[in-house]
Amino acid sequence: MEWLSAPFEVSFVQRALWGGVLVSLVCALAGTWVVLRGMAFLGDAMAHGMIPGIAIAAVLGGNLVVGAAASAAAMALGVTALSRSPRLSQDTGIGLLFVGMLALGVIIVSRSRSFAVDLTGFLFGDVLAVREQDIRFLVVALAVAAVVSALGYRAFVALAFDRRTAHTLGLRPGLTHAVLLGLVTLAIVASFHVVGTLLVFGLLIAPPAAAILWARRIPVIMLGAAVLGCVATVTGLVLSWHWGTAAGATIAAAAVALFFVSALASGVRQWVRA
């Protein structure tokens, strides 16, 4: 027990724990819809699409969250515009914007004097540097995500399983898709400071993907994803403390490892039943 509790006796690890738990809850709400709709590639692209905005804000001394939100919104608008072309598939548009935005971000960061440090911070975050204002921001982001998920639940469900049915029911699938992109953007922007743009994808996808193997109802999937995300956060912080590894990367690795454990257990369950 002392081995488990020792890291959390330090104040900055306690703040990292709260930050990681809040990120897990936000990502559980948004990530469930990402997994159900098969938007994993889009989510990854949007996570990387924030880098130019973050880089510009860092170079100019502005607010990183504002820069990240603006860049992610531009990425979402670009994907929406390119997906309307009948001659280009959505994956093609996402791939082009993914590479273009990532390259632009690296170019901007490379113009600064602290290229290696800045780029590493953008990609991998620094969960141990979470401040109280970051936690307050995450609380607000969680509240907004919960309200959007509750109000848009019926429309999100219809869109996730049958876009034509959503249109027939008068649920405006185009607007619903835009709101869903906004929810994903909120989760990514709120989380990048804790685990970075590269690793936020792990918490956004891995816990919901692990939970969906065991649950059939969407609220249960969200709850399972939240629990698994919190477990990954605690596990990652404890292991990084004792092993001396990067905390954000260890949390993301723990989330992915939990998915594979869940997949293996689910496979064993199906084999036993058969």
N, C-alpha and C positions, 0 to 999 in steps of 0.2 A: 504493500500500500504506500509506503514511503517513496518507492521508486516511481509510482504513478502520481503522487501528490506533490513531490518536491518541485517540479517546474512551476506549478501554479501558486507557489508561495511568493513569487516575484511579481511585482506590479505590472511590468510591461507584458509578461506572459498572460496575466489575467486579462489585460485589455485585448491581447491577441485572441484569447479564447472567446471573449464576447464578440469581437469582430468576425471571427470565423463562424460562430454560431449564427449570427445575423445574416452573413453572406449565404450560409447554407439554407436558411429559411427563404430568403429572396430567390435564390437559384432553384429551390424546390418548386416554388409557385410558377416561375417562368419556364424552367427546364422541363417540367412535365408536358407542357404543350409543345415544346420543341421536339421532344422525343415522339410524342403521339403523331405529330404532323410530318415527321421526317425532315425537320429543318436543321439537322445537326451541322451540315456544311455551311448553311447560312449563318448559324450562330457562331461558328468558328471564324467565318469571314468578317462578321461584325465586330468580333473581339479584336481582330487584328486591324480592322478598319479604323479603330480609335487612335492608333499610333500617330498619324499625322497631326490630329488635333491636340493630342497630349504634347507632342514634340514642339509644336508652335507655341502653345501656352507656356511650356517650360523655357523656351528660348526667350520669349518676350516677358517672362516673369508674371504671367497671368495665372488664373485659376485652372488647375489641371482638370477638375471635374467638368467645368464649362467647356473646355477644349475637347474633352473626351465625348461629351454629349453632342456637341456640334458635329464632330467628325463621324460619330456613329449614326446620327440623323442623316448626314450626307450620304453615308454608305447605304442606308435603308432606302433613301429616295432613289439612288442610282440603281439599286437592284430592282426596285419596283418599275423604274422606267425601262430598263433593258429587258425585263421579263415580258413586256408588252409586245416586243418585236416577234413577229411570227417566224422569222428566220433564225432566231437564236433561242436555244433552250435556257431555262433559268439557271442551270448549273454553269453554263458558259458565261453568262453575265456575272454570276457570283465569282467565278474563278478569275475573270479579268479584273474586276474591282478589288478582289482579295490581293492579288499580286501587285496591282498598281498602288493601292493605298499603303501596303506594307513597304514597298520600295520607296514611296514618297516619304514615309515616316522615317525610315533609316537614313535617307539622304538629308533630311532636315536635322536629325539628331547628330549626324556626322559633321555638321557644320559647327557644332558646339565644341568646347574644349574638353569636356568630360564625356566623350562619346561612349566609352565602354561602360562607365558607371551609369549614365542616363539610360542607355538602351537596356542594360540588365535590369534596372529598376522598373522600366516600363513593361518589360516582358514577364518578369518573375515576381514583381511586387516586393513588399517587405512587411509581412504580417506582424513582425515584432516591433514595428514602428507605428502601429495603430495608435492614434490619439483619441482623446475624449470627443473631440468634434467629429472625428470620423465615425465613431460609434453613434453619435446623435444623428448624423446624416443617414447611416444605415437603418436606424429605427424609423426615420421618416420614409425612406425608400421601401421598407418592409410594409409600413402602413399603406402606402400608395399601391404597392403591388397586391396587397390583400384586398383592397377596395376594388381595384380593376378586375382582379380574378373573380370576385364575388358578383359584381355587376355584369361582367361579360361572360359568365360561366356558360349559360345556355347557348349563346352565339358561338363561343369557342368550341363547345362540344360538337355542334352541328357542322362547323367549318372543318374540324379535325377529321370527321368521318365521311362527310358527303357535302361538297360545296354546293351542288345543285339543290340538295334538300334545304340547305341554309338559305339559298335564294328564294326557293318556293315558300318558305316560312316567313319571308320578309325580313330576314335578319341581316341583310346588307353585307354579304361576305367580303366585299372589297374594303369597306370601313372596318369590319371585324379583323381582317388581316392586318390593316394598318395599326389598329390598337394593339394587336398581338405583337407586332414588331416593336411598338413602343414599350410594351412590357418587357420584352427580351432586352431592348436597349437599356432600360432602367436597371435590370439585373446586372448587365455587363458593366455599365458605368459605375454602379454602386460598389461593384466587387473588385474592380481592377486594382485599386490601391492596396487591397489586402493580399491578393494572390497574383496580380499582374494580368496583362491582357492574354498572355499565352496559357496561363494555368487556370483562368476563370472558366475556360471551356470544360475542364475536368469536373468542376463542381456543378456546372450547368447541365452536363449530360450524364455523367456516371451514376450519381445517386438515383435519379428518376429511371434510368435504364435498368438499374438493379432492382428497384421496387416494382417495376412493371412486370417482372418475371413471376411475381407472387400475388399481385393484387389485380382485381378486375375493375374496381370502381375508381374513378379519377380522384376523388378526395382521399381515398386510402393510399393511392400511389403518391400523392403529394405529401401525405403524412409520413409514409415510409421513406421517401426521398429526404425529407427534413431530418428524420432520425439518423439515416445513414450519413448525411452530410455532417451532422453534429459529431457522430462517432469518428468520421474521418478527420475532423478538426482536432478532436482530443487526441486521437492516435498520432496524427502528424506532429502535433506540438510536443508530445511526450517523446517520441522517437527522435525528433530533431534536437531536443534538449540533451538527450543522453548520447546521441551519435554525432552531434556537431554538424548536422546537415542543414541545408536551406529549409526554413520552416514552411514557406509557401509551396515549394516543390514537394516537400514531404506530405503535406496535406493533400495535394492533388494526387500524388501517387497512392496514398492510402485510399482515396475515393475510388480510383480506378481498380485497385486491388480488391476492394469490397465488391465491385461489380463482378469481377471474375470469380470470386468466392460464391457470390449469389448465383451466377450462371452455372457454376459447377454443381452447387447444391440443387438447383432446379433440374439440371440434367439427371442427377442421381435420383431425385424424386420421381421423375417421369419413367426412368428405367425400372425402379422398384414397382411402380404401378403397372407397367407393362408386363 
